[in-house]
Amino acid sequence: MDIKYDINITENAQKDLENIYFYISETLLENETAVNLITELKDKIFSLEIMPGRYSLVNDFSLAKRGYRHINVKNYIILYLIDEKKKAVTVARIIHGRMNYAKYL
């Protein structure tokens, strides 16, 4: 049986989700698209309960050295850390793929 990891979403990552939803639903006027994207992002986040190490380290050397991993979902990147001792995953940020994610961590 697989070990389940606890999922922790930082305040910044929670705000990222809210901002993504707001931008797509209110600015682009695509409410259904916003709901679908947020659902997909959350599904990917909570899939990290099992085998969170299956996604690769980020490309930035200094962040990879600190253990940051990423999941690409559409145009967005979920950035997270794994704490093996606590069997926990911390989602640090969720940002647009065109942004320099190193600047936000």
N, C-alpha and C positions, 0 to 999 in steps of 0.2 A: 504494500500500500504506500502511495506517495505521501510524503510529509507536506502538510499545508502550512504555508507561510502567512503571517498576519500582514495585512495591507494597510499602510499608513499613507494618507494623502496630506501633504503639507498645505498650509494656508495659502501659499503662493500658487500651488497647483490647483487648489480649489478655485481660487480667483481666476486662474487661467481658463478653467472650464467655463466659468460664468461669463468671462469676457468673450470667449469663442462663441458661446451660444448667443450672447447679446449681439455681437457683430453680425453674425449670419442671419439671425431672425429679425433684428431691428434695422440694421443698416442695409443689408442685401434683400430684406423682406422675403426670406426663404425659411419660414418657420419649420416646415417639415424636414428640410435639409439639415437645419440646426439640431432638431431632435434626433434625427438619425445619426448624425456625426457624434453627438454627445453620448448616445447609447453605444456606438461602436468604440469610442474611446474608453468608456467605463468598462465595457466587456473585456477589452484588452488589458486594462489595469487589473481587474479582478481575476483574469486568467493567470496572473503572476502568482497566485496562491500555490500553484503547482509548477515546479521546475522553473523558477524565475531566471536562472542562469542560461536559459536557452537562447536568449537574445544577446547580441554582441555588445562589446564595449564601444563607447563613443570613439570617434576618430581623433579627437583632441587628446594629445599625449598626457598632459597634466591631469585632465579629468578622468581619463581611462585609468591612470595610475591610482586615483582615488576610488576607483570602482564604478564609475558611472556607466550605465548601460542605456540602450535606447530601443524604442519600438517605433516604427514608422506606421502611421495611420493616415491614409490619404495625404494631405499636405502638412500634417502635424507630426511632431516628435514628442513622445513621452520619455522623459528622462528620469531614471530611478537608480537607487542603490539597494544592495542586498546586505543584510546583517545576518550572517550564517549562525552566529552564536545565539541570537534571539529568534532565529527563524522568522525574520520580518523583512518586508520590502517597504521602502519609503519612496513614494513618487514625489520628486522634487519640483518638476516643472512640466508643462505641456505647452509647447511653443510652435509657431509656424516654421516649417522647414527652411524657409529663406532667411530666417533670423540667425544671428550668431549666438548659438545656445551657450557658449562658454561665458559670454557676457552676463547671462542671467542666472548663473549658478554661483 
